[in-house]
Amino acid sequence: MNQLDLDIDSTNPRTPCVRHGCPEPGTHRRFDPAALPPPGSTQAEPGAWVSVCDFHADRSGFLGSFDPDLGRQAADQAIAAVDDAARHDWKTTADEAIEDTARRLAVLSADDVWKTLDRWEIPRPREGRALGPRMKVARSRGIIEPTGGFISSERPELHSSPTRVYRSLIYIDLFGGDS
């Protein structure tokens, strides 16, 4: 029995997909490496490729398929879905918080914007990623630009994960120093 056999309960269709950390139940099946297509091939034999769960089967193709265009499209769809789910009044306030933070700080991250929202006593939205689409809007409005750098997030729920660092394009130096 290999590790994949240990990770998947193929007899219980309600078992979450432990290989992807997917919360969606699916029909879990064993993966047969011998069923993979030969190198250079783009298709597996019909029925040979089995995903770890049905949730990912329609999204991932066969093992080893990487498509940056599909990845970008999936990211754009996820960002749009998160933004669509946020309340309009919260988005307006978040945009104001980003602008306020960018006027006060020459370099900032989403953590800094969350601190501004907390200082303003704005309740957090249900979706913790709601600020991401607003940062993208701020980029398109010429308020911030990515520096290419990342810092560890200070927000406990993010477990110190990397957080993008932005340069403010509207920073106002009130003290006359270099920005």
N, C-alpha and C positions, 0 to 999 in steps of 0.2 A: 504494500500500500504506500503510495507516495504522499507528499504533503498536500497536494491538491485534493486527493481522496479524503484526507483528514479534514480539510476545510469545508467540504461541501456535503450536505446531507441530501443526496439525490432522491430520497424517498419522501421528503417532506416539502411540498410545494410552497409552504408558507414560511420557510426558513429565509431570513434576510441574506442577501448576497454578502458573505463575509470577505470575499476577495476584493470587492470594490468598496466595501463599507457602505453599500447601498441600502437604504431603509426600505426599498420597495421589495415586496415579496415577488418571487418568480418561480418558474419551474427550473430547479437547479439540476444540472446534469454533469456527469463526469466529462472531463476534457481528455481527448485522446491525441497526444502529440503526433502519433503516426498518421493522423488524418489531416495534418496541415498540408497545404499545397507545397510543391517543390519550390526552392529558391527561385525568385524571378517571376513566379506565377502570381496572378492577381486574384485568382478564384480558387476556392477549395472545392473538392468534390461535393456535389449536392448532398446536403445533410451532414457532411463530415465535420464542418466547423460548428462547434457548439459553444455558446457563450456561457459564462458562469451563471448568468441569470437572464431571464427574458427581458428585463428592464434594459439591460445593456446590449442585448443581442441586436436590436434595431439601430443602435447608436455607434457600435464599435467596429463593425466589419469583422474581418478575421484578425487573429493575433499578428501583431507586427505592422498593421496598417496605420500609418501616421499621415495625416493630411492637414497641413497648416491652415489651408483655406477653410476646411470644415471646422477646425478648432476655433478659428477666429469667428466664424459664423455662429457656432454654438455659444461662444462667449458673448457675442453681441446680443443673441437671443436671451441669454440668461440675464444680462444687464438690463435689457428692456423689460423683461418680466418683473425684475425686482423694482425697477423704477415705476412701472405701471401699478404695482401693488401698494406703493407708498401714497399716503394721503397728500392731496395738493397743498394744503396749508403747511404740512411738515416739509415738503420739498421746497416751498418758498422760503421758509425759515432756515432750512439747511443751506440754501443758496446764499442767504444773507450772512449766515455764520461763516461760510467759506470766504466770502468777500471781506468780512470783518477780520478774520484771522489772517488773511493774506495782506491786509493793510498794516497789521501789527507785527507780523513776522516775515523776515526776508526768506526764510526756509521753513517749510511746514510739512506736516503729514496729516492723515485723517485723524490720528490721535489728538492733534492740536484742535481740529475742528470739533471733535466730540467734546473736548474740554470746554470749548466756547459754548456749545449747546447745553452742556451740563451747568455751566455758570449762569446761563440764561434760564435755567430750570425748564428746559424743553423735554418733555417725556420722550423716551427712546421709542422708535417704531418697533413693531413686532419683528420685522426682518432686519437683522443686524448688518446686513450688507447694503442697506438702503443709501448709505452715504456714497458708496462707490459710483453709482451713476451720476450723482450730483457733482462729484469731483471731475468726472468726464465732461459734464456740461461746463464747469468752470474752465476747464482747459480750452474748450471750443470758444468760450467767450473771451479768451485772452487774459484771464485772471491769474492762472498758474500754468507752469509747465514742469514736466518731470525732469528731475536732475539725472536720472539713471541710477541713483543711489537708493538704498533701502536701510531701514532701521528695524530693530525688534520692537514690536508693538508693546505698549505698556498696559493695554487692556487685558485683564486676566482671562477673559473668555477667548482671546486669540492665542493664548499660550506662547507668547513672545514670537509669533510668526512674523515674517518679513512684511514690512509696510512701506510702500513707496514714499519717497521724499520728493517734494515739489519745491520749485523756486517761485516766489511771488513775483508777478509782473506788475503789481500795483502797490508794492510796499512803500510806505511813507515813513521815512526816517525822521522822527520827531526830535532826535537828539543830535542831529548833524554828523553822525559817525558814518563809517563806510558800511554798506549793506552787504 
